[in-house]
């Protein structure tokens, strides 16, 4: 077998491997593009179909201290009084 005949199958195998790697890279690129397109897709939903936090009673009765004032005493209310209300 001559030296050229030995190199030929190696070259073909190398070409086949290169083509296979190129095919895999192309398939990977297509999958990545498809995934990116799925993430970028806009979804229009009616916001009124979902219940918001404001629609529930959560937080209204929690932490009620003295007389349902939420733990805020007279000092806090007096400190929050606007200046135009006087002393």
C-alpha positions in Angstrom: 0.0 0.0 0.0 1.5 3.3 -1.0 1.7 6.4 1.3 -1.1 8.2 -0.7 -3.5 5.3 -0.2 -2.9 5.4 3.6 -3.6 9.1 3.8 -6.8 9.0 1.8 -8.9 7.1 4.3 -7.6 9.3 7.1 -8.5 12.4 5.1 -12.0 11.0 4.5 -12.4 10.1 8.1 -11.2 13.6 9.1 -13.7 15.1 6.7 -16.5 13.0 8.0 -15.6 14.0 11.6 -15.5 17.6 10.6 -18.9 17.3 8.9 -20.3 15.6 12.0 -19.0 18.3 14.3 -20.4 21.0 12.0 -23.8 19.2 12.0 -23.8 19.0 15.8 -22.9 22.7 16.1 -25.6 23.6 13.7 -28.2 21.5 15.6 -27.1 23.0 18.9 -27.4 26.5 17.4 -30.9 25.8 16.1 -31.9 24.4 19.5 -30.5 27.6 21.2 -32.4 29.8 18.8 -35.6 27.9 19.3 -35.3 28.2 23.1 -34.5 31.9 22.8 -37.6 32.5 20.6 -39.8 30.6 23.1 -38.5 32.9 25.9 -39.0 36.0 23.9 -42.5 35.2 23.0 -45.0 37.8 24.3 -47.9 36.5 26.3 -50.9 38.6 26.6 -53.1 37.7 29.5 -55.9 39.5 31.2 -54.5 40.9 34.5 -57.9 40.8 36.1 -58.0 37.0 35.8 -55.4 36.8 38.5 -55.9 37.7 42.2 -53.6 40.3 43.5 -52.4 40.7 47.1 -54.7 43.7 47.5 -57.7 41.5 46.8 -57.1 39.4 50.0 -57.5 40.1 53.7 -53.9 39.1 54.4 -52.1 41.7 56.5 -55.2 43.6 57.7 -55.6 41.8 61.1 -52.0 40.8 61.6 -50.0 42.5 64.4 -52.9 44.3 65.9 -51.7 45.6 69.2 -53.6 47.8 71.6 -57.1 48.2 70.4 -56.4 47.2 66.8 -54.0 50.1 66.2 -51.3 47.8 64.7 -49.0 48.3 67.7 -48.8 52.0 67.2 -49.3 54.0 70.4 -50.4 57.5 71.1 -46.8 58.8 70.8 -46.6 57.5 67.2 -49.9 59.2 66.2 -48.8 62.4 67.8 -45.5 62.4 66.0 -47.3 61.9 62.7 -49.7 64.8 63.3 -49.2 67.6 60.7 -48.0 70.9 61.9 -51.1 72.8 60.9 -53.2 70.8 63.4 -51.5 72.6 66.3 -50.8 71.3 69.7 
